[in-house]
Amino acid sequence: MSAVVWTAVGSLAAWLWLLLGQGFFWRTDVRLPPRGEPDDWPSVCVVVPARDEAAVLPDSLPSLLAQDYPGRAEIFLVDDGSSDGTGELARELARLHGGLPLTVGSPGEPPAGWTGKLWAVRHGIGLARARAPEYLLLTDADIAHAPDSLRELVAAARTGGFDLVSQMARLRVESAWERLVVPAFVYFFAQLYPFRRIAVRGSRTAAAAGGCVLLRADAAERARIPDAIRQAVIDDVALARAVKGGGGHIWLGLAERVDSVRPYPRLHDLWRMVSRSAYAQLRHNPLLLAGTVAGLAVVYLVPPIALFVGLATGSVWAATAGGLAWLLMTATYLPMLRYYRQPLWSAPLLPVTAFLYLLMTVDSAVQHYRGRGAAWKGRTYARPDTALDES
C-alpha cells in the first residue's frame, strides 16, 4: 500500500483511540456536579486581576456585585497598572450598582520572576487574607456571572469535597472568526485535559480555567499559590497542577451561566490569544513543537487529503480510511458546536480550524525565538514557563 494509505490508516487508528480512549473528551455533559445547600455558607473573597479592562468592566463587574450569596462575600479588584482608568471605573460601577463590597487595590509593577497577572493575584489574595475567607474566587475581569454563580460554586465544592472547582466560561461567538475558532479552542483544550479525568484522585490530569476558579484558602496556602507558579504564563493549568500535586481534590467542567464578554472580532485577535501561550504549553521544547505539528497534520489534515486523493486516484483504501477518520472527527466535534449553539453543518470545517491552530503554534515558537516571548497587554514574558517545565 502507498504512503498515503498507510498515513490515512494511522489517522483513522488515532481517531478510534481518541473516540474511546481519551476520557470521552468530546462529550460536553461535564457540568457542575450534583450539589446541595451546605449547613452554613462560608465566607468568600473574590479576587479580580484587571489590566486595561475599562472596555469590558461595565458588562462584567456588575454581575459580581449582584451575586446572590447567603454568606459573607467581598470583592477585591486589583488594578494592574492600567492606563485606561480601570480602577476608577470599577469604583464608579460599585457606587452605581451597590451590592457586594468592593475594594480596589494596586500592586505596582511586578518584580523580576513574576508575570503581571499572578503578581496582581498575589496582591489580591494578600488583601483578602485580612478577612480570613474560607474560599477564594479567582475570576477574570471579562467574566460575567449569573446571580447565583457564587452560590452554586460553593455548594458544589462543599457537597463534593473539592478544594478547587473551576468552570470554563462560555466564550463569545458572535463574529465569523469567533464562530470558526472559539468552539475548536475549547474542544482542543478538552482533548489535552479530559474533564472526566481531572476530578479523579490520583490521576495525573490537572487543569483549570482561569476565568472562574473557586479555591479553598487553606488549599491555596498548602500549594503556595500563587508564589509556586509565579512565572507561569498558562497560570490556570499550573495552579490546578500545584493544588492537585499537594493532595487537593479538583474539578473542571463547562459553564452554563458564566460567560466571557471579551470580543475577538478579528482573526488577529484570536491569533494573539492562542499564540501568546501555545509554545509555553509545549515547554519551549523544539522536539515537542515538531511532534505537535506532525500530530496535528496526521490527525486533522490527513483525513480530508486522503479522501480527496483516494477519490482522485481510485485508491479505495485511502478514500475509505480518510473518509472514516474525517467522519469520526466531525462526529466528535458536534457536541461542542451544539454547546456553543453553532450550526452543525460547520463541523466538517474542523480541519481548516486545526490548520490555523497549527500556524498559530508555529508562530508562537517563532515569536519566542525572536525574543518576544508571550506578549500580553504591553508586557512580554520571554522566560520559559518554569511552572510547566517542572511538572
C-alpha positions in Angstrom: 0.0 0.0 0.0 1.1 3.6 -0.7 2.3 6.1 1.9 -1.0 7.9 1.6 -2.9 4.8 2.5 -0.7 4.0 5.5 -0.9 7.6 6.8 -4.7 7.5 6.4 -4.9 4.2 8.3 -2.7 5.7 11.0 -5.0 8.7 11.2 -8.1 6.5 11.4 -6.5 4.5 14.2 -5.7 7.7 16.1 -9.3 8.8 15.8 -10.6 5.5 17.1 -8.3 5.8 20.1 -9.4 9.5 20.7 -13.0 8.5 20.4 -12.8 5.8 23.1 -9.5 6.1 25.0 -9.1 9.8 25.8 -11.6 10.2 28.6 -14.5 10.9 26.2 -13.1 14.4 25.9 -15.6 15.2 23.1 -18.7 15.0 25.4 -20.0 18.3 26.8 -22.1 17.0 29.7 -19.4 17.7 32.4 -21.2 20.5 34.2 -21.3 21.4 37.9 -21.6 18.1 39.9 -24.6 17.3 42.0 -24.8 19.6 45.0 -27.0 20.5 47.9 -27.1 23.6 50.2 -24.5 23.4 52.9 -25.5 23.8 56.5 -23.6 27.1 56.7 -22.3 29.4 53.9 -18.6 30.0 54.2 -17.0 33.4 53.7 -15.7 34.1 50.2 -13.3 36.7 48.8 -13.4 37.4 45.1 -10.1 38.4 43.5 -10.2 40.1 40.1 -6.9 41.0 38.4 -7.5 43.7 35.9 -5.2 45.5 33.4 -6.7 47.9 30.9 -10.2 46.4 31.2 -12.4 49.5 31.0 -14.0 48.3 27.8 -15.4 45.1 29.4 -15.9 46.0 33.1 -19.4 47.5 32.6 -20.5 44.2 31.3 -18.8 42.0 33.9 -18.3 43.7 37.2 -22.0 44.5 37.9 -22.6 40.7 37.7 -20.2 40.1 40.5 -21.5 43.0 42.6 -25.0 41.5 42.2 -24.2 38.0 43.5 -27.0 36.5 45.5 -24.8 34.8 48.1 -26.2 33.9 51.6 -22.8 34.1 53.3 -20.3 36.9 53.6 -18.6 37.8 50.3 -16.4 40.7 49.3 -14.7 41.7 46.0 -11.0 42.8 45.6 -10.3 44.2 42.2 -6.5 44.6 41.6 -5.8 47.4 39.1 -2.6 46.1 37.5 -1.0 49.3 36.2 -3.9 50.2 33.9 -3.7 53.2 31.6 -7.4 53.4 30.8 -8.9 54.2 34.2 -9.9 50.7 35.1 -9.6 51.3 38.8 -11.7 54.4 38.9 -14.3 52.9 36.6 -14.6 49.9 39.0 -15.2 52.3 41.9 -17.9 54.2 39.9 -19.6 50.9 39.0 -19.7 49.9 42.6 -21.3 53.3 43.5 -23.9 53.0 40.8 -24.8 49.3 41.3 -24.2 48.7 45.0 -24.2 45.0 46.0 -21.1 43.3 47.4 -18.4 45.4 49.0 -15.6 46.3 46.5 -12.0 47.2 47.3 -9.7 48.4 44.5 -6.0 47.9 45.1 -2.9 48.4 43.0 0.3 46.2 43.4 2.7 48.3 41.4 4.9 46.8 38.7 5.7 43.1 39.1 9.2 42.2 40.2 11.5 40.0 38.2 10.3 36.4 38.0 6.6 37.2 38.2 4.0 37.5 35.5 1.9 40.6 35.9 -1.4 38.7 36.4 0.0 36.5 39.1 1.6 39.4 40.9 -1.9 41.1 40.9 -3.5 37.9 42.1 -0.9 37.7 44.9 -1.8 41.3 45.9 -5.5 40.5 45.9 -5.0 37.4 48.0 -3.0 39.4 50.4 -5.8 41.9 50.8 -8.3 39.2 51.2 -6.3 37.4 53.8 -7.2 40.0 56.4 -10.8 38.8 56.1 -9.8 35.2 56.7 -12.1 33.8 54.0 -12.6 30.0 53.7 -12.8 30.3 49.9 -11.3 32.5 47.2 -13.0 33.0 43.8 -10.4 33.9 41.2 -12.1 35.4 38.2 -11.0 37.5 35.3 -12.2 41.0 34.6 -14.0 39.9 31.4 -16.2 37.2 33.0 -19.9 37.8 33.7 -21.5 35.6 36.3 -25.2 34.7 36.7 -26.6 36.0 40.0 -26.4 32.5 41.6 -22.9 31.6 40.2 -21.0 32.0 43.5 -23.7 30.2 45.5 -23.6 27.2 43.0 -19.8 27.1 43.0 -19.6 27.0 46.8 -22.4 24.4 47.0 -20.6 22.2 44.5 -17.3 22.5 46.4 -18.9 21.8 49.8 -21.1 18.9 48.6 -18.3 17.2 46.5 -15.4 17.9 48.9 -13.5 19.7 46.3 -10.5 22.0 47.1 -10.8 23.6 43.6 -13.9 24.0 41.4 -13.4 25.6 38.1 -15.8 26.4 35.2 -14.7 27.1 31.6 -16.6 30.2 30.8 -18.6 30.2 27.6 -16.6 32.4 25.2 -18.2 34.9 22.9 -19.1 33.5 19.4 -20.6 36.5 17.5 -18.1 37.3 14.7 -17.4 34.9 11.9 -13.9 34.3 13.1 -15.2 33.6 16.7 -17.7 31.1 15.4 -14.9 29.3 13.4 -12.2 29.3 16.1 -13.7 29.5 19.6 -15.5 26.2 19.8 -12.4 24.5 18.5 -10.3 26.2 21.2 -12.4 24.6 23.9 -12.5 21.3 22.0 -8.7 21.1 21.7 -8.4 22.1 25.4 -10.7 19.2 26.5 -8.7 16.9 24.2 -5.5 17.8 26.1 -7.1 17.8 29.5 -10.2 15.4 29.5 -12.5 16.9 32.1 -13.6 13.5 33.4 -10.0 12.6 34.4 -9.3 15.9 36.2 -11.7 15.0 39.1 -10.2 11.5 39.6 -8.0 11.4 42.6 -4.6 10.0 41.7 -4.8 10.8 38.0 -2.1 13.0 36.5 -4.5 15.1 34.6 -4.9 18.5 36.1 -6.3 21.8 34.7 -8.5 24.7 35.5 -10.0 27.6 33.5 -8.5 30.8 34.9 -11.7 32.9 34.3 -13.6 31.1 37.1 -11.7 29.2 39.9 -13.2 28.7 43.3 -10.3 27.7 45.6 -10.2 26.8 49.3 -8.0 29.2 51.1 -6.1 26.5 53.0 -5.5 24.6 49.8 -4.0 27.7 48.3 -1.7 28.0 51.3 -0.6 24.4 51.1 0.1 24.7 47.4 1.8 28.1 47.9 -0.5 29.8 45.4 0.5 32.0 43.7 4.2 32.1 44.7 4.8 28.5 43.5 3.6 29.4 39.9 4.8 33.0 39.8 6.4 32.5 36.3 3.6 30.5 34.7 2.2 32.0 31.5 -0.5 29.4 31.5 -1.4 30.1 35.1 -4.7 28.2 35.3 -3.2 24.8 34.4 -0.2 25.5 36.6 -2.5 26.4 39.5 -4.5 23.2 39.1 -1.4 21.1 39.0 0.0 22.7 42.1 -3.2 22.2 44.1 -3.7 18.6 42.9 0.0 17.9 43.4 -0.4 19.0 47.0 -3.2 16.4 47.6 -6.1 18.6 46.6 -9.3 17.4 45.0 -10.1 19.4 41.9 -12.9 19.6 39.3 -13.2 21.4 36.0 -16.2 21.5 33.7 -18.1 23.6 31.2 -20.1 26.6 32.4 -23.8 27.1 32.0 -24.1 30.7 33.1 -20.6 32.0 33.3 -19.7 33.9 30.2 -16.8 35.8 28.8 -17.7 39.2 27.4 -14.4 39.9 25.7 -14.8 40.3 22.0 -12.4 38.7 19.4 -13.8 40.2 16.2 -10.8 39.7 14.0 -8.6 36.7 13.3 -5.7 38.7 14.5 -7.3 39.0 18.0 -7.8 35.2 18.2 -4.4 34.5 16.8 -2.8 36.6 19.5 -4.8 34.9 22.2 -3.6 31.4 21.1 -0.1 32.2 20.0 0.9 34.1 23.2 1.0 30.9 25.2 1.0 28.0 22.7 4.8 27.5 22.8 4.8 27.8 26.6 2.3 24.9 26.6 5.0 22.9 24.8 7.5 23.9 27.4 9.5 25.8 24.8 10.8 22.4 23.5 11.5 22.2 19.8 11.0 18.5 19.8 7.6 18.8 21.3 6.8 21.5 18.7 7.8 19.2 15.9 5.8 16.4 17.4 2.7 18.6 17.8 2.9 19.9 14.3 3.2 16.4 12.9 0.4 15.2 15.2 -2.0 18.0 14.1 -1.2 17.2 10.5 -1.7 13.5 10.8 -4.8 13.7 12.9 -6.6 16.7 11.4 -5.3 17.3 7.9 -4.6 13.9 6.6 -8.2 12.6 6.6 -9.7 15.1 4.1 -6.5 15.0 2.0 -6.5 11.2 1.9 -10.2 11.2 1.0 -9.8 13.5 -1.9 -6.5 11.9 -3.1 -8.2 8.5 -2.9 -11.2 9.6 -4.9 -8.9 11.3 -7.5 -6.6 8.3 -7.9 -9.1 5.5 -7.4 -7.5 4.3 -4.2 -10.4 2.7 -2.3 -8.2 2.2 0.8 -7.1 5.8 1.0 -10.5 7.2 0.4 -12.2 4.8 2.9 -9.6 5.3 5.7 -9.6 9.1 5.2 -13.3 9.4 4.9 -13.9 7.3 8.1 -11.3 9.4 10.0 -12.9 12.6 8.9 -16.4 11.3 9.8 -15.2 10.4 13.4 -13.5 13.8 13.7 -16.8 15.5 12.6 -18.9 13.4 14.9 -16.8 14.2 18.0 -17.0 17.9 17.2 -20.8 18.1 17.0 -21.4 18.2 20.8 -19.1 21.3 21.2 -20.9 23.1 18.3 -24.2 22.2 19.9 -22.9 23.6 23.3 -22.0 26.9 21.5 -25.3 26.9 19.6 -23.5 26.9 16.3 -24.8 25.3 13.0 -23.9 21.6 12.9 -23.1 21.8 9.2 -19.8 23.6 10.1 -18.4 20.5 11.9 -16.6 19.2 8.7 -14.6 22.5 8.7 -12.6 21.4 11.8 -9.5 20.6 9.6 -9.4 24.2 8.5 -9.5 25.5 12.0 -6.9 22.9 13.1 -4.6 24.2 10.3 -5.0 27.7 11.7 -4.0 26.4 15.2 -1.0 24.7 13.7 0.1 28.0 12.2 -0.6 29.8 15.5 1.6 27.3 17.3 4.4 27.7 14.9 4.1 31.5 15.1 4.3 31.3 18.9 7.6 29.5 18.7 8.9 32.0 16.1 8.0 34.9 18.4 9.7 33.1 21.3 13.0 32.7 19.4 12.8 36.3 18.2 12.9 37.3 21.9 9.3 38.5 22.1 8.1 35.7 24.3 4.5 35.6 25.5 3.2 39.1 24.9 0.0 40.4 26.6 -1.3 43.9 27.2 2.1 45.6 26.8 4.1 43.0 28.7 6.4 40.3 27.3 7.4 37.2 29.2 10.4 35.8 27.4 11.5 33.3 30.0 10.3 29.7 29.9 7.2 28.8 31.8 9.0 27.2 34.7 5.9 26.0 36.4 5.2 23.9 33.4 8.7 22.7 32.9 8.9 21.3 36.5 5.6 19.5 36.3 
